[in-house]
Amino acid sequence: MDTQDKNTGVGVPRPISDGSRLSEEPELLGLAENTILTAPSDEISPEKEPKKSPTPFQESMKRLMRDKRAVASIALIVFFILLAIFGPPIYQHIGSPYQSPISGATVGPDKYHNPFYQELDQQDQFISGQHWLGTDSIGRDMFARLMQGLLVSMSVAILVEIVDITLGISIGVLAGYYGGWIDNILARFTDIMFAFPGLLFVILLTGIFGTWADDHLSSIPVVGPNGNARLLLVSMALAFTAWPIMARYVRGQTLQIKEQQFVEAARTSGTANTRIILRHIVPNLFSIVIVASTLNIANTIVGEAGISLLGLGVQSPGSSIGLMISDAAGRVDTYPWEVLLPSIVLALIVLAFSFLGDGLRDAFDPRSKD
């Protein structure tokens, strides 16, 4: 055997000379035929694209949707928001007009379903078809006033959270990213704010400037003259005492994020600090900010209700959940539903935001359960 035979004999199938050899090895022939018939082809069965793995945000939302308490809380919060926004105009078109026994005028649902309309002939009525949740001590519709109170609570919560998030992220990021004397100054200022009692500051501010707000801020179109002028003071006071908690959370998270490799890579490549903060630090603060904001909304609503309950917030004829509880507190023995209805709504709102905040915290940080 020469060199040519060696080279050509390795791995090369020998040709079949006659048909007798095929009949001796039928299994091999069938295997070859099947192999040829079932061979994959790009035209017949193209390769399927691999499924994209879910992002961390999508994984967090899946964990949130598996939390039944959080899902129920979201549904309840959405219901209250829609009721506060769209409920009053719809409610004022439901009902039949009647003849007022006092003034003799025809009163339609646009009037007696208004939260500010008083009908002394219909004081302290129970639940009926005309007044779905009854009336208060001066004949005002309880359901209309409750929806107005929900709108007030949600408006104050939104205003407070806007200031809370803006100040908390700005101060927390600056203190955590730069450190040094900037961190020392901002941290000491935050400690001073923590040491000052928040509720006392709200009472002090509304007590001193409440009358001034009634005289000068009632001309603002959004606020109006219906006793809501002090809402700006209440919102400002609550926001001024709420942002230090947000700043502390953001500062701690920023200290961790700035040590990550992608931030170090951006800094090494010569990226400006402002761009690093806006492109890399702030977007990664989403989870901690949304959780802290949700939990703070519950405290804000309770704070606003407490201030109005003390008579320093929304003034009559305005409507607030705390003001409704305060007005009906003296008649709890005779007309208990006037106190129970706003109290139950307030408890449901606070519980809903608290459960939602817990659900968001567990969804975005599963290690918090351990």
C-alpha positions as CSV (number, residue, x, y, z in Angstrom):
1,M,0.0,0.0,0.0
2,D,1.5,3.3,-1.1
3,T,1.1,6.8,0.3
4,Q,-1.8,7.7,-2.0
5,D,-3.8,4.8,-0.7
6,K,-3.3,5.9,2.9
7,N,-4.4,9.4,2.3
8,T,-7.4,8.6,0.3
9,G,-8.6,5.7,2.5
10,V,-9.2,7.6,5.7
11,G,-12.7,8.8,6.3
12,V,-13.8,8.3,2.7
13,P,-16.7,5.9,2.1
14,R,-15.9,3.1,-0.5
15,P,-18.0,3.1,-3.6
16,I,-20.7,0.4,-4.0
17,S,-20.0,-1.7,-7.0
18,D,-23.2,-3.7,-7.4
19,G,-26.6,-4.1,-5.9
20,S,-25.8,-7.3,-3.9
21,R,-24.0,-5.1,-1.4
22,L,-27.2,-3.0,-0.9
23,S,-29.3,-6.0,-0.1
24,E,-26.8,-7.2,2.5
25,E,-27.0,-3.9,4.5
26,P,-30.6,-2.8,4.4
27,E,-30.5,-1.1,7.7
28,L,-27.7,1.2,6.7
29,L,-29.6,2.1,3.5
30,G,-32.7,2.9,5.4
31,L,-30.8,5.1,7.9
32,A,-29.2,6.9,5.0
33,E,-32.5,7.5,3.3
34,N,-34.1,8.8,6.5
35,T,-31.2,11.0,7.2
36,I,-31.5,12.5,3.8
37,L,-35.2,13.0,4.1
38,T,-35.2,14.5,7.5
39,A,-32.2,16.7,7.2
40,P,-32.9,20.3,8.4
41,S,-33.0,23.0,5.8
42,D,-33.0,26.7,6.3
43,E,-35.8,27.1,3.8
44,I,-38.1,24.4,5.3
45,S,-37.6,25.0,9.1
46,P,-35.7,28.2,9.8
47,E,-34.2,28.6,13.2
48,K,-36.5,30.2,15.8
49,E,-35.3,33.5,17.4
50,P,-34.4,33.0,21.1
51,K,-36.8,34.6,23.5
52,K,-35.7,37.8,25.1
53,S,-35.2,37.6,28.8
54,P,-37.4,39.9,30.8
55,T,-35.9,43.1,32.2
56,P,-35.5,43.6,35.9
57,F,-38.4,46.0,35.8
58,Q,-40.6,43.4,34.2
59,E,-39.6,40.9,36.7
60,S,-40.5,43.3,39.5
61,M,-43.9,44.0,38.0
62,K,-44.6,40.2,37.8
63,R,-43.8,39.9,41.5
64,L,-46.0,42.8,42.2
65,M,-48.9,41.3,40.3
66,R,-48.6,38.1,42.3
67,D,-49.2,40.1,45.5
68,K,-53.0,40.0,46.0
69,R,-53.0,42.8,48.6
70,A,-51.0,45.1,46.3
71,V,-53.3,44.4,43.3
72,A,-56.4,45.0,45.4
73,S,-54.9,48.2,46.8
74,I,-54.1,49.5,43.2
75,A,-57.7,48.8,42.2
76,L,-59.1,50.6,45.3
77,I,-56.8,53.6,44.7
78,V,-57.7,53.9,41.1
79,F,-61.4,53.7,42.1
80,F,-61.0,56.6,44.6
81,I,-59.1,58.7,42.1
82,L,-61.7,58.2,39.4
83,L,-64.5,58.8,41.9
84,A,-62.9,62.1,43.0
85,I,-62.4,63.4,39.4
86,F,-65.4,62.1,37.5
87,G,-67.8,61.4,40.3
88,P,-69.0,65.0,41.1
89,P,-70.0,66.0,37.5
90,I,-71.9,62.7,37.0
91,Y,-73.5,62.8,40.5
92,Q,-74.8,66.4,39.8
93,H,-76.8,65.1,36.8
94,I,-78.5,62.2,38.7
95,G,-81.8,62.8,40.4
96,S,-85.1,64.7,40.0
97,P,-85.8,68.3,40.9
98,Y,-87.9,69.2,44.0
99,Q,-89.6,72.2,45.4
100,S,-87.7,73.7,48.3
101,P,-90.1,74.2,51.3
102,I,-88.0,77.1,52.6
103,S,-87.2,79.2,49.5
104,G,-90.0,77.9,47.3
105,A,-87.6,77.6,44.4
106,T,-87.1,74.5,42.3
107,V,-83.9,72.7,43.3
108,G,-82.3,70.4,40.8
109,P,-79.6,67.8,41.3
110,D,-76.9,70.2,40.1
111,K,-77.6,72.1,43.4
112,Y,-78.5,69.6,46.1
113,H,-75.7,67.3,44.9
114,N,-73.3,70.2,45.2
115,P,-70.9,69.8,48.2
116,F,-71.5,73.5,49.2
117,Y,-75.3,73.6,48.9
118,Q,-77.2,73.8,52.2
119,E,-80.8,72.8,52.8
120,L,-81.8,73.3,56.4
121,D,-85.1,71.4,55.9
122,Q,-83.1,68.2,55.2
123,Q,-80.7,68.1,58.1
124,D,-79.1,64.8,59.3
125,Q,-81.0,62.6,56.8
126,F,-80.2,58.9,56.5
127,I,-79.2,57.2,53.3
128,S,-81.8,57.6,50.6
129,G,-82.3,57.7,46.8
130,Q,-81.9,61.5,46.7
131,H,-78.9,61.7,49.0
132,W,-77.0,58.4,48.6
133,L,-75.0,58.8,51.9
134,G,-77.4,61.1,53.7
135,T,-76.9,64.7,54.7
136,D,-75.0,66.5,57.5
137,S,-76.1,68.8,60.2
138,I,-76.9,71.7,57.8
139,G,-78.4,69.6,55.0
140,R,-75.4,69.2,52.7
141,D,-75.1,66.0,50.7
142,M,-72.6,63.7,52.4
143,F,-71.6,61.8,49.2
144,A,-70.8,65.0,47.4
145,R,-68.8,66.3,50.3
146,L,-67.0,63.0,50.5
147,M,-65.9,63.1,46.9
148,Q,-64.7,66.7,47.4
149,G,-62.8,65.5,50.4
150,L,-61.1,62.8,48.4
151,L,-60.1,65.3,45.7
152,V,-58.6,67.6,48.4
153,S,-56.6,64.7,50.0
154,M,-55.3,63.5,46.6
155,S,-54.4,67.1,45.5
156,V,-52.5,67.7,48.7
157,A,-50.7,64.3,48.4
158,I,-49.6,65.1,44.8
159,L,-48.3,68.5,45.7
160,V,-46.4,67.2,48.7
161,E,-44.9,64.3,46.7
162,I,-43.7,66.7,43.9
163,V,-41.8,68.8,46.4
164,D,-40.7,65.7,48.3
165,I,-39.3,63.9,45.3
166,T,-37.6,67.1,43.9
167,L,-35.9,68.1,47.1
168,G,-35.1,64.6,48.2
169,I,-33.5,63.5,45.0
170,S,-31.6,66.7,44.5
171,I,-30.1,66.9,48.0
172,G,-29.6,63.1,48.4
173,V,-27.8,62.7,45.1
174,L,-25.5,65.7,45.7
175,A,-24.6,64.5,49.2
176,G,-24.1,60.9,48.2
177,Y,-22.2,61.4,44.9
178,Y,-19.8,64.3,45.8
179,G,-19.4,63.6,49.5
180,G,-16.9,65.7,51.4
181,W,-18.0,69.1,52.7
182,I,-21.1,69.0,50.5
183,D,-22.2,65.9,52.2
184,N,-21.4,67.3,55.6
185,I,-23.4,70.5,55.1
186,L,-26.5,68.7,53.6
187,A,-26.4,65.9,56.1
188,R,-26.3,68.4,59.1
189,F,-29.2,70.4,57.5
190,T,-31.2,67.2,57.1
191,D,-30.5,66.2,60.7
192,I,-31.9,69.6,61.8
193,M,-35.0,69.0,59.9
194,F,-35.4,65.5,61.4
195,A,-35.0,67.0,64.9
196,F,-37.8,69.5,64.3
197,P,-41.3,68.0,65.0
198,G,-43.2,67.9,61.7
199,L,-46.7,68.1,63.1
200,L,-45.7,71.0,65.3
201,F,-44.3,72.9,62.3
202,V,-47.5,72.4,60.3
203,I,-49.7,73.6,63.2
204,L,-47.4,76.6,63.8
205,L,-47.4,77.6,60.1
206,T,-51.2,77.2,59.6
207,G,-51.9,78.9,62.9
208,I,-49.8,82.0,62.2
209,F,-50.6,82.4,58.4
210,G,-54.0,80.8,58.2
211,T,-56.0,84.0,58.3
212,W,-53.6,85.7,55.9
213,A,-54.1,82.7,53.5
214,D,-57.9,83.0,53.7
215,D,-57.7,86.7,52.8
216,H,-55.1,86.6,50.0
217,L,-54.9,83.1,48.6
218,S,-58.7,82.7,48.1
219,S,-58.5,84.7,44.9
220,I,-56.4,82.1,43.1
221,P,-58.7,80.4,40.5
222,V,-57.5,76.8,41.3
223,V,-57.9,77.3,45.1
224,G,-61.1,79.3,45.1
225,P,-63.0,81.0,47.9
226,N,-64.6,77.8,49.3
227,G,-62.4,77.4,52.4
228,N,-59.5,75.7,50.5
229,A,-57.0,78.6,50.7
230,R,-55.1,77.0,53.5
231,L,-54.4,74.0,51.5
232,L,-51.3,75.7,50.0
233,L,-50.0,76.3,53.5
234,V,-50.8,72.7,54.6
235,S,-49.1,71.3,51.5
236,M,-46.0,73.5,51.9
237,A,-45.7,72.6,55.6
238,L,-46.1,68.8,55.0
239,A,-43.7,68.8,52.1
240,F,-41.1,70.8,54.1
241,T,-41.1,68.1,56.8
242,A,-41.3,65.1,54.5
243,W,-38.3,65.5,52.2
244,P,-35.5,64.7,54.7
245,I,-36.6,61.0,54.8
246,M,-36.5,60.8,51.0
247,A,-33.1,62.5,50.9
248,R,-31.7,60.0,53.4
249,Y,-32.9,57.1,51.3
250,V,-31.5,58.6,48.1
251,R,-28.2,59.4,49.6
252,G,-27.7,55.8,50.9
253,Q,-28.6,54.4,47.5
254,T,-26.4,56.8,45.6
255,L,-23.4,55.7,47.8
256,Q,-23.9,52.2,46.5
257,I,-24.6,53.0,42.9
258,K,-21.6,55.3,42.4
259,E,-19.2,52.4,43.3
260,Q,-20.7,50.2,40.5
261,Q,-18.5,49.3,37.5
262,F,-20.6,51.1,34.9
263,V,-20.3,54.4,36.8
264,E,-16.6,53.8,37.2
265,A,-16.3,53.1,33.4
266,A,-18.3,56.3,32.6
267,R,-16.0,58.3,34.9
268,T,-12.9,56.8,33.4
269,S,-14.0,57.6,29.9
270,G,-14.2,61.3,30.8
271,T,-18.0,61.6,31.2
272,A,-19.0,64.8,33.1
273,N,-20.4,64.4,36.6
274,T,-23.7,66.0,35.6
275,R,-24.1,63.5,32.8
276,I,-23.3,60.6,35.1
277,I,-25.8,61.7,37.6
278,L,-28.6,62.2,35.1
279,R,-27.9,59.1,32.9
280,H,-26.7,56.6,35.5
281,I,-27.5,57.6,39.1
282,V,-31.0,59.0,38.9
283,P,-32.6,56.3,36.7
284,N,-31.3,53.6,39.1
285,L,-33.1,55.4,42.0
286,F,-36.5,54.6,40.6
287,S,-37.3,51.7,42.9
288,I,-36.4,53.4,46.2
289,V,-38.1,56.6,45.2
290,I,-41.4,55.0,44.1
291,V,-41.5,52.9,47.3
292,A,-40.8,55.8,49.6
293,S,-43.2,58.1,47.8
294,T,-46.1,55.5,48.1
295,L,-45.5,55.0,51.8
296,N,-45.3,58.8,52.3
297,I,-48.6,59.4,50.6
298,A,-50.4,57.6,53.4
299,N,-48.7,59.8,56.0
300,T,-49.5,62.9,54.0
301,I,-53.2,62.1,53.8
302,V,-53.4,61.3,57.5
303,G,-51.5,64.6,58.2
304,E,-53.9,66.7,56.1
305,A,-56.9,65.0,57.8
306,G,-55.4,65.6,61.2
307,I,-54.8,69.3,60.5
308,S,-58.3,69.8,59.2
309,L,-59.7,67.8,62.2
310,L,-58.0,70.4,64.4
311,G,-59.6,73.2,62.5
312,L,-56.4,74.5,61.0
313,G,-56.8,73.1,57.5
314,V,-59.8,73.4,55.1
315,Q,-62.4,75.7,56.4
316,S,-66.2,75.5,56.0
317,P,-67.9,75.6,53.6
318,G,-65.0,73.6,52.1
319,S,-64.9,69.9,52.4
320,S,-62.2,67.6,53.6
321,I,-62.3,64.1,55.2
322,G,-60.8,65.5,58.4
323,L,-63.2,68.4,58.4
324,M,-66.2,66.0,57.9
325,I,-65.1,63.9,60.9
326,S,-64.6,67.1,63.0
327,D,-68.1,68.4,62.1
328,A,-69.8,65.2,63.0
329,A,-67.8,64.2,66.1
330,G,-70.3,65.9,68.4
331,R,-73.2,63.8,67.0
332,V,-71.6,60.4,67.1
333,D,-74.3,59.1,69.5
334,T,-77.3,60.3,67.5
335,Y,-76.0,60.2,63.9
336,P,-73.1,57.8,63.9
337,W,-73.0,57.3,60.1
338,E,-71.9,60.9,59.7
339,V,-68.6,60.0,61.4
340,L,-68.3,56.4,60.3
341,L,-68.5,57.0,56.6
342,P,-65.5,59.5,56.3
343,S,-63.6,57.5,58.9
344,I,-64.0,54.3,56.9
345,V,-62.9,56.0,53.6
346,L,-59.9,57.5,55.3
347,A,-58.9,54.1,56.8
348,L,-59.3,52.4,53.4
349,I,-57.1,55.0,51.6
350,V,-54.3,54.8,54.2
351,L,-54.4,51.0,54.2
352,A,-54.4,50.9,50.4
353,F,-51.3,53.0,50.1
354,S,-49.6,51.2,52.9
355,F,-50.2,47.8,51.3
356,L,-49.2,49.1,47.9
357,G,-45.9,50.5,49.4
358,D,-45.2,47.1,51.0
359,G,-45.9,45.3,47.8
360,L,-43.7,47.6,45.8
361,R,-40.8,47.2,48.3
362,D,-41.1,43.4,48.1
363,A,-41.3,43.5,44.3
364,F,-38.3,45.8,43.6
365,D,-36.2,44.4,46.5
366,P,-37.1,40.7,47.1
367,R,-34.3,40.5,49.7
368,S,-36.3,42.8,52.0
369,K,-38.5,39.8,53.0
370,D,-35.5,38.0,54.5
